[in-house]
């Protein structure tokens, strides 16, 4: 399993029995709470974002 530090543009991920390609990611460090990664993924099979 990949961690959040492994996420890069072009990485393919299997999620809900479908394959998605990461097209955009942003590491967010808010003032309150933990840091997280916001991603935009595109389905490889049907092209939905």
N, CA, C and O atoms as CSV, one atom per row, in Angstrom:
chain,resi,resn,atom,element,x,y,z
A,1,UNK,N,N,0.846,-1.181,0.000
A,1,UNK,CA,C,0.000,0.000,0.000
A,1,UNK,C,C,0.888,1.240,0.000
A,1,UNK,O,O,1.888,1.296,0.715
A,2,UNK,N,N,0.524,2.212,-0.789
A,2,UNK,CA,C,1.289,3.449,-0.897
A,2,UNK,C,C,0.907,4.411,0.224
A,2,UNK,O,O,-0.235,4.428,0.685
A,3,UNK,N,N,1.872,5.202,0.649
A,3,UNK,CA,C,1.579,6.232,1.644
A,3,UNK,C,C,1.346,7.562,0.920
A,3,UNK,O,O,1.491,7.647,-0.300
A,4,UNK,N,N,0.990,8.581,1.670
A,4,UNK,CA,C,0.702,9.875,1.049
A,4,UNK,C,C,1.945,10.506,0.440
A,4,UNK,O,O,1.831,11.305,-0.490
A,5,UNK,N,N,3.127,10.169,0.941
A,5,UNK,CA,C,4.352,10.734,0.369
A,5,UNK,C,C,4.689,10.117,-0.985
A,5,UNK,O,O,5.526,10.659,-1.707
A,6,UNK,N,N,4.062,8.997,-1.348
A,6,UNK,CA,C,4.304,8.338,-2.635
A,6,UNK,C,C,3.443,8.905,-3.765
A,6,UNK,O,O,3.681,8.580,-4.928
A,7,UNK,N,N,2.459,9.735,-3.458
A,7,UNK,CA,C,1.532,10.236,-4.481
A,7,UNK,C,C,2.222,11.294,-5.334
A,7,UNK,O,O,2.753,12.277,-4.818
A,8,UNK,N,N,2.205,11.079,-6.636
A,8,UNK,CA,C,2.789,12.001,-7.614
A,8,UNK,C,C,1.877,12.064,-8.833
A,8,UNK,O,O,1.024,11.193,-9.007
A,9,UNK,N,N,2.039,13.068,-9.672
A,9,UNK,CA,C,1.291,13.143,-10.923
A,9,UNK,C,C,1.660,11.960,-11.804
A,9,UNK,O,O,2.834,11.619,-11.941
A,10,UNK,N,N,0.650,11.337,-12.401
A,10,UNK,CA,C,0.879,10.192,-13.275
A,10,UNK,C,C,0.806,8.850,-12.575
A,10,UNK,O,O,0.835,7.816,-13.242
A,11,UNK,N,N,0.713,8.828,-11.250
A,11,UNK,CA,C,0.621,7.579,-10.501
A,11,UNK,C,C,-0.748,6.953,-10.715
A,11,UNK,O,O,-1.762,7.650,-10.686
A,12,UNK,N,N,-0.784,5.640,-10.930
A,12,UNK,CA,C,-2.052,4.927,-11.089
A,12,UNK,C,C,-2.393,4.213,-9.790
A,12,UNK,O,O,-1.536,3.577,-9.176
A,13,UNK,N,N,-3.647,4.322,-9.378
A,13,UNK,CA,C,-4.132,3.773,-8.111
A,13,UNK,C,C,-5.382,2.955,-8.377
A,13,UNK,O,O,-6.238,3.356,-9.165
A,14,UNK,N,N,-5.488,1.790,-7.709
A,14,UNK,CA,C,-6.726,1.020,-7.787
A,14,UNK,C,C,-7.611,1.440,-6.614
A,14,UNK,O,O,-7.194,1.378,-5.458
A,15,UNK,N,N,-8.838,1.867,-6.928
A,15,UNK,CA,C,-9.788,2.346,-5.925
A,15,UNK,C,C,-11.180,1.918,-6.359
A,15,UNK,O,O,-11.588,2.193,-7.488
A,16,UNK,N,N,-11.911,1.252,-5.483
A,16,UNK,CA,C,-13.265,0.752,-5.779
A,16,UNK,C,C,-13.302,-0.093,-7.053
A,16,UNK,O,O,-14.180,0.081,-7.898
A,17,UNK,N,N,-12.353,-0.998,-7.180
A,17,UNK,CA,C,-12.263,-1.922,-8.324
A,17,UNK,C,C,-12.160,-1.201,-9.663
A,17,UNK,O,O,-12.616,-1.724,-10.680
A,18,UNK,N,N,-11.576,-0.026,-9.678
A,18,UNK,CA,C,-11.329,0.721,-10.905
A,18,UNK,C,C,-9.920,1.299,-10.804
A,18,UNK,O,O,-9.401,1.460,-9.699
A,19,UNK,N,N,-9.303,1.609,-11.921
A,19,UNK,CA,C,-7.957,2.173,-11.928
A,19,UNK,C,C,-8.061,3.660,-12.234
A,19,UNK,O,O,-8.702,4.069,-13.202
A,20,UNK,N,N,-7.415,4.463,-11.384
A,20,UNK,CA,C,-7.423,5.911,-11.521
A,20,UNK,C,C,-5.995,6.411,-11.683
A,20,UNK,O,O,-5.059,5.839,-11.125
A,21,UNK,N,N,-5.838,7.487,-12.456
A,21,UNK,CA,C,-4.548,8.129,-12.646
A,21,UNK,C,C,-4.591,9.486,-11.958
A,21,UNK,O,O,-5.532,10.253,-12.162
A,22,UNK,N,N,-3.586,9.789,-11.145
A,22,UNK,CA,C,-3.515,11.073,-10.451
A,22,UNK,C,C,-3.127,12.137,-11.472
A,22,UNK,O,O,-2.064,12.057,-12.089
A,23,UNK,N,N,-3.994,13.135,-11.647
A,23,UNK,CA,C,-3.692,14.202,-12.597
A,23,UNK,C,C,-3.288,15.495,-11.887
A,23,UNK,O,O,-2.700,16.383,-12.504
A,24,UNK,N,N,-3.600,15.603,-10.598
A,24,UNK,CA,C,-3.231,16.793,-9.835
A,24,UNK,C,C,-3.220,16.432,-8.357
A,24,UNK,O,O,-4.111,15.724,-7.887
A,25,UNK,N,N,-2.223,16.909,-7.620
A,25,UNK,CA,C,-2.223,16.693,-6.177
A,25,UNK,C,C,-1.665,17.921,-5.484
A,25,UNK,O,O,-0.865,18.664,-6.052
A,26,UNK,N,N,-2.101,18.123,-4.246
A,26,UNK,CA,C,-1.679,19.277,-3.472
A,26,UNK,C,C,-1.548,18.856,-2.017
A,26,UNK,O,O,-2.500,18.347,-1.424
A,27,UNK,N,N,-0.376,19.066,-1.445
A,27,UNK,CA,C,-0.155,18.776,-0.034
A,27,UNK,C,C,-0.616,19.999,0.757
A,27,UNK,O,O,-0.045,21.081,0.617
A,28,UNK,N,N,-1.644,19.831,1.584
A,28,UNK,CA,C,-2.255,20.936,2.324
A,28,UNK,C,C,-1.838,20.848,3.785
A,28,UNK,O,O,-1.979,19.803,4.422
A,29,UNK,N,N,-1.320,21.966,4.311
A,29,UNK,CA,C,-0.935,22.037,5.717
A,29,UNK,C,C,-1.736,23.154,6.380
A,29,UNK,O,O,-1.279,24.296,6.433
A,30,UNK,N,N,-2.930,22.833,6.886
A,30,UNK,CA,C,-3.755,23.878,7.499
A,30,UNK,C,C,-3.171,24.331,8.844
A,30,UNK,O,O,-2.349,23.637,9.441
A,31,UNK,N,N,-3.604,25.484,9.297
A,31,UNK,CA,C,-3.139,25.999,10.581
A,31,UNK,C,C,-3.581,25.133,11.743
A,31,UNK,O,O,-2.842,24.963,12.713
A,32,UNK,N,N,-4.784,24.582,11.650
A,32,UNK,CA,C,-5.296,23.674,12.677
A,32,UNK,C,C,-5.463,22.297,12.069
A,32,UNK,O,O,-5.899,22.175,10.924
A,33,UNK,N,N,-5.128,21.275,12.804
A,33,UNK,CA,C,-5.339,19.911,12.336
A,33,UNK,C,C,-4.151,19.365,11.562
A,33,UNK,O,O,-3.171,20.068,11.314
A,34,UNK,N,N,-4.259,18.100,11.187
A,34,UNK,CA,C,-3.143,17.437,10.496
A,34,UNK,C,C,-3.077,17.813,9.015
A,34,UNK,O,O,-4.055,18.275,8.427
A,35,UNK,N,N,-1.907,17.603,8.436
A,35,UNK,CA,C,-1.720,17.832,7.003
A,35,UNK,C,C,-2.404,16.711,6.223
A,35,UNK,O,O,-2.573,15.606,6.737
A,36,UNK,N,N,-2.798,17.000,4.975
A,36,UNK,CA,C,-3.421,15.989,4.129
A,36,UNK,C,C,-3.097,16.289,2.677
A,36,UNK,O,O,-2.604,17.368,2.350
A,37,UNK,N,N,-3.378,15.331,1.813
A,37,UNK,CA,C,-3.119,15.480,0.388
A,37,UNK,C,C,-4.451,15.529,-0.341
A,37,UNK,O,O,-5.274,14.624,-0.204
A,38,UNK,N,N,-4.663,16.585,-1.115
A,38,UNK,CA,C,-5.871,16.730,-1.936
A,38,UNK,C,C,-5.495,16.314,-3.356
A,38,UNK,O,O,-4.537,16.834,-3.929
A,39,UNK,N,N,-6.255,15.371,-3.923
A,39,UNK,CA,C,-5.914,14.863,-5.252
A,39,UNK,C,C,-7.083,15.010,-6.214
A,39,UNK,O,O,-8.245,15.053,-5.808
A,40,UNK,N,N,-6.751,15.086,-7.496
A,40,UNK,CA,C,-7.741,15.009,-8.565
A,40,UNK,C,C,-7.339,13.793,-9.384
A,40,UNK,O,O,-6.225,13.720,-9.901
A,41,UNK,N,N,-8.261,12.835,-9.497
A,41,UNK,CA,C,-7.952,11.587,-10.182
A,41,UNK,C,C,-8.900,11.382,-11.351
A,41,UNK,O,O,-10.055,11.807,-11.314
A,42,UNK,N,N,-8.398,10.726,-12.387
A,42,UNK,CA,C,-9.185,10.449,-13.584
A,42,UNK,C,C,-9.244,8.945,-13.783
A,42,UNK,O,O,-8.221,8.263,-13.715
A,43,UNK,N,N,-10.437,8.428,-14.028
A,43,UNK,CA,C,-10.615,7.002,-14.265
A,43,UNK,C,C,-9.976,6.626,-15.595
A,43,UNK,O,O,-10.188,7.295,-16.606
A,44,UNK,N,N,-9.197,5.559,-15.586
A,44,UNK,CA,C,-8.547,5.098,-16.808
A,44,UNK,C,C,-9.554,4.388,-17.707
A,44,UNK,O,O,-9.443,4.463,-18.930
A,45,UNK,N,N,-10.535,3.700,-17.118
A,45,UNK,CA,C,-11.469,2.907,-17.913
A,45,UNK,C,C,-12.521,3.748,-18.630
A,45,UNK,O,O,-12.832,3.482,-19.791
A,46,UNK,N,N,-13.084,4.775,-17.949
A,46,UNK,CA,C,-14.148,5.547,-18.598
A,46,UNK,C,C,-13.840,7.037,-18.744
A,46,UNK,O,O,-14.628,7.754,-19.359
A,47,UNK,N,N,-12.742,7.520,-18.210
A,47,UNK,CA,C,-12.327,8.905,-18.407
A,47,UNK,C,C,-12.956,9.926,-17.485
A,47,UNK,O,O,-12.693,11.119,-17.632
A,48,UNK,N,N,-13.782,9.499,-16.534
A,48,UNK,CA,C,-14.409,10.446,-15.610
A,48,UNK,C,C,-13.385,10.965,-14.612
A,48,UNK,O,O,-12.483,10.237,-14.199
A,49,UNK,N,N,-13.531,12.235,-14.226
A,49,UNK,CA,C,-12.635,12.853,-13.246
A,49,UNK,C,C,-13.273,12.756,-11.883
A,49,UNK,O,O,-12.695,13.213,-10.897
